[in-house]
Amino acid sequence: MVEKVQRKLNDSAVVRWTALILIALMMFFGYMLVDVMSPLQNLLETQRGWTPDVFGFYGSSEFMLNVFVGFLIFAGIILDKMGVRFTGVLSASLMVIGAAIKLYGVSDYFVGGGFGFEFFSSFFSSFPASAKVACIGFMIFGCGCEMAGITVSKAIAKWFKGKEMALAMGLEMAIARLGVFAVFHMSPWLANMGEPSVVRPLAFNVLLLVVGLLTFTVFTFMDRKLDKQLGGEEEAEAEVPFKVSDLKKLFTSNVFMTVAFLCVLYYSAIFPFQRFATGMLESRLGLPTEEASGLFSWFPIGAMVLTPLLGAFLDNKGKGATMLMIGSVLMCGCHLIFALAPMTTALAYGAIVLLGISFSLVPAALWPSVPKLVEERYLGSAYSVIFWIQNFGLWLLPITIGAVLNGVNPGVAENIKSLQDNMEGLNKIEMSLTELNNAELATITEGMTADLKQTSAWKQDASRQGMVLKFEDYSNQLSTIASQSEEHQAALGQHIEKMNGHITALKAQENTVYNYRIPMLIFASLGVLAFFLAFHLKREDQKHHYGLELPNIQK
């Protein structure tokens, strides 16, 4: 009997950690795709006309099929019936298909009148056609991504049963969050290579998702061999097979539903916040997009480093319910800082560190606790129910935050459109002046080109007037050249007149910066509610001895 146990594939540390890396890579690329557009909110508004409410609706679309069609419930049933191999390949394929549709929606071909553009422009004209198609793709991707999440959780529980389960789950989450860090740096960089474009980052991420599908396919061969050693997955995991009626046990379990609602409150204050974080930092600190995105990118890095360490602590020492309480308090504190404190770059880094610690404590304790609360034969359905309930919050919060952001900032979206129109007008003038091929004009146009690229300075009321003064000086220089040369007088006269018109409009330009105080207070309130649920969960564990405060490793 001992020899048989030793021959199991997952008894080899090298093999089981290799399996973890293969499935974690799929989630790494998936997390990149989830947030690839998050640092590009302003670029989407200027290039594709996505106002905050449109951007918020797009963010929530990832979860719509999961919520309203109940796809995640079906995903859990599929997982428990068909196993991790079939479900994993299906989920990865859905991610690739959805991402490809999303890419088509924002592509220059589609917005230039490509296939389907006329149809999608024919209804709800206030909602851009590109956003409609991107939302459809994101819905399909969201089905695959959430299905992948529960599949990975069950796969880890299977491969690391009685071993370093919390550490393994922590490392999987760490690898996935590295994808968030990577995309918050990579997405603005790719978008601004040459002519700014929202297409390049998304296209690159679609290719990475294909790689993720391939890595999970390799894992399926390892998992099949493990199942043969276990004598079949169904027989190894439970004497009684999964039944759909088992779902009733989940929905009637007080402690399980407490975990589910704690999850929806906590994650609703994290993932929707990621969508708006870059725009919020741009507004609060007056940073350009790349710097704001780079600053926030350190949030997942902190979580990535700490989550495996906390997972190892949980494996050996326990205290899972206590970690949930502390994590909720820290998350609330971060959002209150962004809502109420006078903002500096140093303080922003501090708040992001707090959020990173919080995002280490809660997931590290939450997901390894679920196998302690439910029978293993319907563990996949348990994860799917939690994800399904969580998706209600992830769907509702982006819509709410986008609507609130518009509501408490009346006229700002229109002001940003006006600013963009005037800057585009100045850019066209600069291009026309460049075509005149004159040495004196070259110096002026070089300065205009550099100043027009400082989009964050144009958006801030304090610095915009300084930029306007620069262009007044450029206009005066052009007038001097025109007065001294009959050759250029006629050519420059019209440009100077148009330029002065844009300058006059920019002098009167009203507020173009969003105020994020109320949205951040909404996020903070979720942290307060999450704390009370975590406190209730700890009391339930003390009464019924679920083992949430006990270590995972069996000695």
PLY file of the C-alpha trace (Angstrom):
ply
format ascii 1.0
element vertex 555
property float x
property float y
property float z
element edge 554
property int vertex1
property int vertex2
end_header
0.00 0.00 0.00
2.89 2.37 0.87
4.50 1.68 -2.47
1.27 2.58 -4.30
1.06 5.94 -2.50
4.66 6.72 -3.35
3.98 6.10 -7.01
1.31 8.84 -7.19
2.29 11.64 -9.51
1.43 14.41 -7.07
3.69 12.93 -4.39
6.61 14.29 -6.39
7.16 17.92 -5.39
8.69 18.73 -8.77
5.74 17.28 -10.69
2.96 18.87 -8.63
4.61 22.31 -8.70
5.15 21.95 -12.45
1.45 21.20 -12.79
0.69 24.32 -10.76
2.81 26.51 -13.05
1.12 25.16 -16.17
-2.39 25.96 -14.94
-1.32 29.25 -13.32
0.02 30.51 -16.65
-3.48 30.27 -18.09
-4.72 32.53 -15.28
-1.69 34.84 -15.66
-2.63 35.59 -19.27
-6.32 35.74 -18.36
-5.71 38.37 -15.66
-3.72 40.39 -18.18
-6.67 40.44 -20.57
-9.10 41.39 -17.78
-7.25 44.65 -17.09
-5.63 45.38 -20.44
-8.05 48.28 -21.01
-8.01 49.61 -17.43
-5.01 51.95 -17.93
-6.51 53.16 -21.22
-9.73 54.74 -19.94
-8.77 58.23 -21.11
-7.53 56.99 -24.48
-10.77 55.07 -25.00
-12.71 58.24 -24.22
-10.78 60.32 -26.73
-10.36 57.69 -29.51
-13.58 55.68 -29.20
-15.93 58.02 -27.30
-16.22 55.82 -24.17
-17.45 58.13 -21.39
-17.16 56.91 -17.73
-20.63 55.36 -17.74
-19.81 53.49 -20.98
-16.47 52.38 -19.53
-18.22 51.25 -16.35
-20.81 49.26 -18.31
-18.00 47.67 -20.33
-16.26 46.67 -17.08
-19.42 45.06 -15.75
-20.15 43.20 -18.99
-17.51 40.60 -18.10
-19.92 39.20 -15.52
-23.33 39.59 -17.17
-23.77 36.07 -18.56
-22.42 34.60 -15.34
-24.97 36.58 -13.32
-28.14 36.67 -15.40
-27.86 33.39 -17.27
-26.35 31.63 -14.27
-23.49 30.35 -16.39
-21.25 29.87 -13.36
-23.72 27.48 -11.77
-23.65 25.41 -14.95
-19.86 25.72 -14.95
-19.69 24.18 -11.48
-21.95 21.32 -12.52
-19.84 20.76 -15.65
-16.70 20.77 -13.51
-18.04 18.23 -11.01
-19.48 16.03 -13.78
-16.74 16.29 -16.43
-13.61 16.99 -14.38
-10.86 19.59 -14.49
-9.43 18.61 -17.87
-12.55 19.08 -20.00
-13.65 22.17 -18.08
-10.22 23.79 -18.20
-9.83 23.42 -21.97
-13.39 24.68 -22.48
-12.80 27.74 -20.28
-9.50 28.63 -21.95
-11.13 28.33 -25.38
-13.98 30.66 -24.34
-11.42 33.20 -23.15
-9.65 33.17 -26.51
-12.92 33.50 -28.47
-14.25 36.31 -26.29
-10.98 38.23 -26.40
-10.86 37.96 -30.19
-14.38 39.45 -30.46
-13.40 42.22 -28.08
-10.32 42.97 -30.20
-12.47 43.18 -33.33
-14.83 45.62 -31.63
-12.13 48.19 -30.85
-10.17 47.62 -34.06
-9.66 50.42 -36.58
-11.25 48.19 -39.23
-14.52 47.88 -37.32
-14.84 51.52 -36.23
-13.96 52.54 -39.78
-17.17 50.92 -41.04
-16.21 47.23 -41.08
-18.53 44.24 -40.95
-21.31 44.79 -38.43
-20.52 48.43 -37.69
-23.66 49.76 -39.36
-25.86 47.30 -37.46
-24.33 48.02 -34.05
-24.58 51.75 -34.74
-28.29 51.49 -35.53
-29.51 51.21 -31.92
-28.68 52.97 -28.64
-26.74 55.60 -30.54
-25.43 57.16 -27.31
-23.50 53.91 -26.70
-20.58 53.54 -29.18
-20.73 50.55 -31.51
-17.17 49.63 -30.55
-18.23 49.35 -26.90
-21.22 47.15 -27.78
-19.07 44.60 -29.58
-16.33 44.79 -26.94
-18.96 44.09 -24.27
-20.20 41.00 -26.15
-16.65 39.69 -26.36
-16.01 40.51 -22.71
-19.16 38.60 -21.69
-17.90 35.47 -23.44
-14.40 35.97 -22.07
-15.87 36.43 -18.58
-17.64 33.08 -18.79
-14.35 31.40 -19.63
-12.30 33.32 -17.07
-14.64 32.65 -14.14
-14.99 28.99 -15.17
-11.20 28.80 -15.30
-11.01 30.25 -11.78
-13.13 27.52 -10.21
-11.40 24.86 -12.31
-7.97 25.95 -11.13
-9.15 26.01 -7.50
-10.46 22.45 -7.72
-7.36 21.27 -9.59
-5.10 22.66 -6.86
-7.27 21.10 -4.14
-6.91 17.77 -5.96
-3.16 17.93 -6.57
-2.23 19.37 -3.16
-4.68 17.55 -0.88
-3.02 17.01 2.49
-0.01 18.99 1.29
0.81 22.70 0.82
-2.67 23.63 -0.41
-2.81 27.23 0.86
0.73 27.90 -0.35
-0.14 26.47 -3.76
-3.30 28.56 -4.00
-1.32 31.59 -2.85
1.35 31.04 -5.50
-1.28 30.57 -8.20
-2.87 33.87 -7.20
0.57 35.48 -7.07
1.37 34.38 -10.62
-2.03 35.60 -11.81
-1.50 38.98 -10.12
1.87 39.29 -11.78
-0.23 39.50 -14.94
-1.99 42.57 -13.52
1.37 44.20 -12.73
2.64 43.37 -16.21
-0.41 44.70 -18.02
-0.52 48.00 -16.08
3.03 48.64 -17.32
2.76 47.02 -20.73
-0.64 48.29 -21.86
0.17 52.06 -21.84
3.61 51.36 -23.31
2.22 49.35 -26.22
-0.62 51.85 -26.71
1.83 54.72 -27.09
4.34 53.06 -29.42
4.12 55.44 -32.35
0.61 56.75 -32.96
-1.48 56.14 -29.79
-3.75 53.11 -30.25
-5.97 51.01 -27.99
-5.64 48.06 -30.38
-1.99 47.03 -29.92
-2.17 46.03 -26.23
-5.32 44.00 -26.77
-3.96 42.20 -29.84
-0.82 41.17 -27.95
-2.90 39.82 -25.07
-5.06 37.72 -27.39
-1.91 35.96 -28.57
-0.87 35.32 -24.96
-4.25 33.73 -24.24
-3.60 31.23 -27.03
-0.34 30.34 -25.23
-2.33 29.88 -22.02
-4.66 27.43 -23.77
-1.61 25.43 -24.86
-0.08 25.31 -21.35
-3.32 24.00 -19.86
-3.53 21.39 -22.61
-0.09 20.12 -21.52
-1.40 19.92 -17.93
-4.31 17.70 -19.03
-1.88 14.91 -19.96
-0.37 15.01 -16.46
-3.81 15.07 -14.84
-4.97 12.07 -16.86
-2.00 10.06 -15.61
-2.75 11.08 -12.01
-6.37 9.96 -12.40
-5.22 6.54 -13.57
-3.08 6.22 -10.45
-6.01 7.31 -8.27
-8.29 4.81 -9.94
-10.49 7.44 -11.61
-11.26 10.91 -10.41
-14.87 10.19 -9.40
-13.92 7.14 -7.32
-10.94 8.81 -5.70
-12.68 11.97 -4.60
-16.01 10.64 -3.33
-17.81 7.38 -2.80
-21.11 9.15 -3.52
-21.18 10.91 -6.91
-22.18 14.54 -7.28
-25.89 15.26 -7.71
-27.46 18.54 -8.82
-29.64 18.41 -5.70
-26.45 18.89 -3.66
-26.62 22.57 -4.58
-29.42 22.94 -2.01
-26.93 22.10 0.75
-24.79 25.05 -0.29
-27.57 27.62 -0.42
-28.96 26.51 2.97
-25.60 26.52 4.77
-25.23 29.59 6.99
-21.44 29.48 7.18
-21.00 28.80 3.46
-23.27 31.71 2.48
-21.37 33.94 4.91
-18.16 33.12 3.04
-19.91 33.77 -0.29
-21.23 37.20 0.74
-17.90 38.12 2.34
-16.32 37.28 -1.01
-18.73 39.46 -3.01
-18.21 42.46 -0.70
-14.44 42.18 -0.65
-13.81 41.52 -4.33
-16.35 44.17 -5.35
-14.09 46.71 -3.66
-10.97 45.39 -5.44
-11.54 44.41 -9.06
-13.93 47.24 -10.04
-11.51 49.64 -8.32
-8.73 48.37 -10.60
-10.81 49.50 -13.58
-10.92 53.09 -12.33
-7.63 53.31 -10.39
-5.52 54.76 -13.21
-8.09 57.45 -13.99
-8.43 58.24 -10.28
-4.67 58.67 -9.83
-4.48 60.82 -12.96
-7.16 63.09 -11.52
-5.89 63.21 -7.93
-2.18 63.59 -8.71
-2.22 65.18 -12.18
-0.08 62.34 -13.56
0.10 61.22 -17.19
-1.48 57.84 -17.91
1.75 55.83 -17.99
2.94 57.18 -14.63
-0.46 56.68 -12.97
-0.70 53.15 -14.34
2.85 52.39 -13.25
2.15 53.65 -9.74
-0.91 51.45 -9.31
0.87 48.44 -10.78
2.69 47.97 -7.46
-0.58 46.91 -5.85
-0.58 43.40 -7.37
3.18 43.10 -6.78
2.71 43.54 -3.03
-0.09 40.99 -3.09
1.97 38.65 -5.25
4.89 38.63 -2.79
2.86 38.32 0.40
0.11 35.87 -0.61
2.35 32.75 -0.83
4.00 33.68 2.50
0.62 34.09 4.17
-0.54 30.87 2.53
2.45 29.05 4.04
1.60 30.60 7.43
-2.00 29.42 7.08
-0.81 25.91 6.16
1.31 25.68 9.29
-0.32 27.99 11.86
-3.92 28.62 10.75
-5.84 31.80 11.81
-7.81 32.03 8.55
-10.88 33.84 9.94
-8.68 36.38 11.75
-6.83 37.12 8.52
-10.16 37.84 6.80
-11.01 40.46 9.44
-7.64 42.20 9.23
-7.71 42.23 5.43
-11.15 43.89 5.36
-9.98 46.68 7.70
-6.88 47.40 5.62
-8.87 47.51 2.39
-11.32 50.00 3.91
-8.40 52.15 5.11
-6.90 52.31 1.62
-10.11 53.54 0.02
-10.67 56.12 2.78
-7.21 57.55 2.13
-7.98 57.97 -1.57
-11.38 59.47 -0.73
-10.52 61.94 2.03
-6.78 62.60 2.41
-4.88 65.42 0.64
-3.12 63.36 -1.99
0.62 63.11 -2.60
2.57 60.51 -4.53
4.09 59.13 -1.33
0.68 58.78 0.32
-0.70 57.11 -2.82
2.11 54.53 -2.64
1.32 53.96 1.03
-2.38 53.39 0.33
-1.53 50.98 -2.48
0.79 49.04 -0.15
-2.10 48.74 2.34
-4.35 47.42 -0.40
-1.68 44.94 -1.48
-1.37 43.59 2.07
-5.16 43.33 2.29
-5.33 41.54 -1.04
-2.83 39.04 0.33
-4.60 38.35 3.61
-8.13 37.78 2.33
-7.64 35.49 -0.71
-4.89 33.54 1.06
-7.36 32.69 3.83
-10.63 32.59 1.86
-10.13 29.99 -0.87
-8.32 27.28 1.17
-11.13 27.57 3.77
-13.84 26.39 1.36
-12.76 22.69 1.34
-13.22 22.74 5.15
-16.87 23.74 4.79
-18.20 21.44 2.04
-17.91 17.84 0.91
-15.21 17.23 -1.65
-17.55 15.65 -4.20
-19.27 19.00 -4.84
-16.30 21.28 -4.16
-16.37 22.51 -7.77
-20.01 23.57 -7.41
-19.18 25.25 -4.10
-16.53 27.39 -5.79
-18.90 28.11 -8.67
-21.68 29.31 -6.33
-19.22 31.63 -4.57
-17.99 32.97 -7.91
-21.59 33.37 -9.11
-22.61 35.42 -6.08
-19.34 37.36 -6.34
-20.13 38.16 -9.95
-23.26 40.07 -8.92
-21.03 42.58 -7.16
-18.44 42.62 -9.94
-21.24 43.31 -12.44
-23.05 45.96 -10.39
-20.13 47.98 -9.00
-18.55 49.17 -12.29
-21.96 50.32 -13.54
-22.63 52.06 -10.22
-19.23 53.72 -10.03
-19.41 54.86 -13.68
-22.91 56.33 -13.14
-21.92 58.00 -9.85
-18.75 59.39 -11.42
-20.81 60.97 -14.17
-23.49 62.14 -11.75
-21.17 63.94 -9.32
-19.15 65.46 -12.17
-21.79 67.16 -14.34
-20.47 68.42 -17.66
-16.97 66.97 -17.27
-17.42 64.39 -20.05
-18.59 67.16 -22.41
-15.67 69.37 -21.32
-13.20 66.58 -22.06
-14.74 66.17 -25.52
-14.39 69.94 -26.10
-10.77 69.87 -24.94
-10.02 66.95 -27.25
-11.64 68.72 -30.22
-9.52 71.84 -29.68
-6.33 69.84 -29.21
-7.06 67.89 -32.40
-7.56 71.22 -34.16
-4.17 72.44 -32.96
-2.61 69.14 -33.99
-3.98 69.52 -37.55
-2.55 73.05 -37.72
0.83 71.75 -36.56
0.79 69.08 -39.29
-0.12 71.67 -41.93
2.71 73.95 -40.80
5.16 71.04 -41.00
4.24 70.58 -44.67
5.39 74.15 -45.45
8.97 72.91 -44.97
10.43 76.14 -43.57
13.39 76.25 -41.17
11.88 78.99 -38.98
8.57 77.13 -38.77
10.31 73.84 -37.91
11.34 75.10 -34.46
7.78 76.25 -33.72
6.16 73.01 -34.89
8.60 70.91 -32.85
7.58 72.82 -29.74
3.88 72.48 -30.58
4.28 68.72 -31.11
5.97 68.26 -27.74
3.42 70.38 -25.88
0.41 68.66 -27.44
1.69 65.31 -26.17
1.45 66.52 -22.55
-2.19 65.48 -22.26
-2.19 65.37 -18.45
-1.07 69.02 -18.31
-3.92 70.07 -20.61
-6.49 68.32 -18.40
-5.39 69.96 -15.13
-6.94 73.40 -14.62
-3.80 74.72 -12.90
-1.44 73.83 -15.74
-3.74 74.27 -18.74
-3.44 78.07 -18.73
0.33 77.74 -18.86
0.00 75.51 -21.93
-2.36 78.09 -23.51
0.24 80.82 -22.95
2.79 78.72 -24.82
0.46 78.48 -27.82
-0.25 82.20 -27.68
3.51 82.68 -28.00
3.59 80.24 -30.94
0.79 82.26 -32.58
2.73 85.50 -32.10
5.84 83.93 -33.62
3.81 82.79 -36.62
2.36 86.31 -37.00
5.90 87.77 -36.99
7.01 85.33 -39.71
3.90 86.10 -41.77
4.47 89.88 -41.52
8.08 89.56 -42.65
7.47 87.30 -45.64
4.91 87.74 -48.39
5.55 84.13 -49.36
4.18 82.86 -46.06
1.66 85.59 -45.32
-1.23 84.01 -47.20
-0.36 80.47 -46.17
-0.03 81.33 -42.50
-2.92 83.76 -42.17
-5.63 81.10 -42.18
-3.69 78.85 -39.79
-3.13 81.71 -37.36
-6.82 82.59 -37.38
-7.86 78.99 -36.66
-5.15 78.67 -34.01
-6.34 81.81 -32.21
-9.89 80.41 -32.27
-8.74 77.24 -30.51
-6.68 79.28 -28.04
-9.72 81.41 -27.16
-11.79 78.27 -26.61
-9.08 76.74 -24.43
-8.88 79.89 -22.30
-12.56 79.45 -21.49
-12.21 75.68 -21.05
-14.03 74.46 -17.93
-13.19 71.59 -15.58
-11.91 68.42 -17.26
-10.93 66.47 -14.12
-13.21 63.92 -12.46
-13.75 64.04 -8.67
-13.53 60.49 -7.28
-14.42 61.13 -3.61
-17.92 59.61 -3.62
-16.91 56.51 -5.63
-14.03 55.88 -3.21
-16.37 56.18 -0.21
-18.61 53.57 -1.82
-15.63 51.21 -2.10
-14.70 51.90 1.55
-18.22 51.09 2.77
-17.90 47.59 1.29
-14.83 47.04 3.45
-16.83 47.90 6.59
-19.52 45.37 5.70
-16.89 42.73 4.87
-15.33 43.17 8.33
-18.63 42.42 10.09
-19.16 39.30 7.99
-15.61 38.11 8.76
-16.29 38.69 12.47
-19.49 36.64 12.21
-17.61 33.87 10.39
-15.03 33.69 13.18
-17.77 33.35 15.82
-19.45 30.58 13.79
-16.13 28.75 13.59
-15.70 28.99 17.35
-19.19 27.52 17.86
-19.13 24.71 15.29
-15.38 23.97 14.95
-15.06 24.08 11.16
-11.30 24.41 11.52
-10.98 27.83 9.87
-8.45 28.88 12.51
-6.54 25.58 12.28
-3.55 24.82 10.00
-4.08 23.02 6.67
-1.11 20.64 6.75
-2.04 17.32 8.30
0.66 16.08 10.64
0 1
1 2
2 3
3 4
4 5
5 6
6 7
7 8
8 9
9 10
10 11
11 12
12 13
13 14
14 15
15 16
16 17
17 18
18 19
19 20
20 21
21 22
22 23
23 24
24 25
25 26
26 27
27 28
28 29
29 30
30 31
31 32
32 33
33 34
34 35
35 36
36 37
37 38
38 39
39 40
40 41
41 42
42 43
43 44
44 45
45 46
46 47
47 48
48 49
49 50
50 51
51 52
52 53
53 54
54 55
55 56
56 57
57 58
58 59
59 60
60 61
61 62
62 63
63 64
64 65
65 66
66 67
67 68
68 69
69 70
70 71
71 72
72 73
73 74
74 75
75 76
76 77
77 78
78 79
79 80
80 81
81 82
82 83
83 84
84 85
85 86
86 87
87 88
88 89
89 90
90 91
91 92
92 93
93 94
94 95
95 96
96 97
97 98
98 99
99 100
100 101
101 102
102 103
103 104
104 105
105 106
106 107
107 108
108 109
109 110
110 111
111 112
112 113
113 114
114 115
115 116
116 117
117 118
118 119
119 120
120 121
121 122
122 123
123 124
124 125
125 126
126 127
127 128
128 129
129 130
130 131
131 132
132 133
133 134
134 135
135 136
136 137
137 138
138 139
139 140
140 141
141 142
142 143
143 144
144 145
145 146
146 147
147 148
148 149
149 150
150 151
151 152
152 153
153 154
154 155
155 156
156 157
157 158
158 159
159 160
160 161
161 162
162 163
163 164
164 165
165 166
166 167
167 168
168 169
169 170
170 171
171 172
172 173
173 174
174 175
175 176
176 177
177 178
178 179
179 180
180 181
181 182
182 183
183 184
184 185
185 186
186 187
187 188
188 189
189 190
190 191
191 192
192 193
193 194
194 195
195 196
196 197
197 198
198 199
199 200
200 201
201 202
202 203
203 204
204 205
205 206
206 207
207 208
208 209
209 210
210 211
211 212
212 213
213 214
214 215
215 216
216 217
217 218
218 219
219 220
220 221
221 222
222 223
223 224
224 225
225 226
226 227
227 228
228 229
229 230
230 231
231 232
232 233
233 234
234 235
235 236
236 237
237 238
238 239
239 240
240 241
241 242
242 243
243 244
244 245
245 246
246 247
247 248
248 249
249 250
250 251
251 252
252 253
253 254
254 255
255 256
256 257
257 258
258 259
259 260
260 261
261 262
262 263
263 264
264 265
265 266
266 267
267 268
268 269
269 270
270 271
271 272
272 273
273 274
274 275
275 276
276 277
277 278
278 279
279 280
280 281
281 282
282 283
283 284
284 285
285 286
286 287
287 288
288 289
289 290
290 291
291 292
292 293
293 294
294 295
295 296
296 297
297 298
298 299
299 300
300 301
301 302
302 303
303 304
304 305
305 306
306 307
307 308
308 309
309 310
310 311
311 312
312 313
313 314
314 315
315 316
316 317
317 318
318 319
319 320
320 321
321 322
322 323
323 324
324 325
325 326
326 327
327 328
328 329
329 330
330 331
331 332
332 333
333 334
334 335
335 336
336 337
337 338
338 339
339 340
340 341
341 342
342 343
343 344
344 345
345 346
346 347
347 348
348 349
349 350
350 351
351 352
352 353
353 354
354 355
355 356
356 357
357 358
358 359
359 360
360 361
361 362
362 363
363 364
364 365
365 366
366 367
367 368
368 369
369 370
370 371
371 372
372 373
373 374
374 375
375 376
376 377
377 378
378 379
379 380
380 381
381 382
382 383
383 384
384 385
385 386
386 387
387 388
388 389
389 390
390 391
391 392
392 393
393 394
394 395
395 396
396 397
397 398
398 399
399 400
400 401
401 402
402 403
403 404
404 405
405 406
406 407
407 408
408 409
409 410
410 411
411 412
412 413
413 414
414 415
415 416
416 417
417 418
418 419
419 420
420 421
421 422
422 423
423 424
424 425
425 426
426 427
427 428
428 429
429 430
430 431
431 432
432 433
433 434
434 435
435 436
436 437
437 438
438 439
439 440
440 441
441 442
442 443
443 444
444 445
445 446
446 447
447 448
448 449
449 450
450 451
451 452
452 453
453 454
454 455
455 456
456 457
457 458
458 459
459 460
460 461
461 462
462 463
463 464
464 465
465 466
466 467
467 468
468 469
469 470
470 471
471 472
472 473
473 474
474 475
475 476
476 477
477 478
478 479
479 480
480 481
481 482
482 483
483 484
484 485
485 486
486 487
487 488
488 489
489 490
490 491
491 492
492 493
493 494
494 495
495 496
496 497
497 498
498 499
499 500
500 501
501 502
502 503
503 504
504 505
505 506
506 507
507 508
508 509
509 510
510 511
511 512
512 513
513 514
514 515
515 516
516 517
517 518
518 519
519 520
520 521
521 522
522 523
523 524
524 525
525 526
526 527
527 528
528 529
529 530
530 531
531 532
532 533
533 534
534 535
535 536
536 537
537 538
538 539
539 540
540 541
541 542
542 543
543 544
544 545
545 546
546 547
547 548
548 549
549 550
550 551
551 552
552 553
553 554
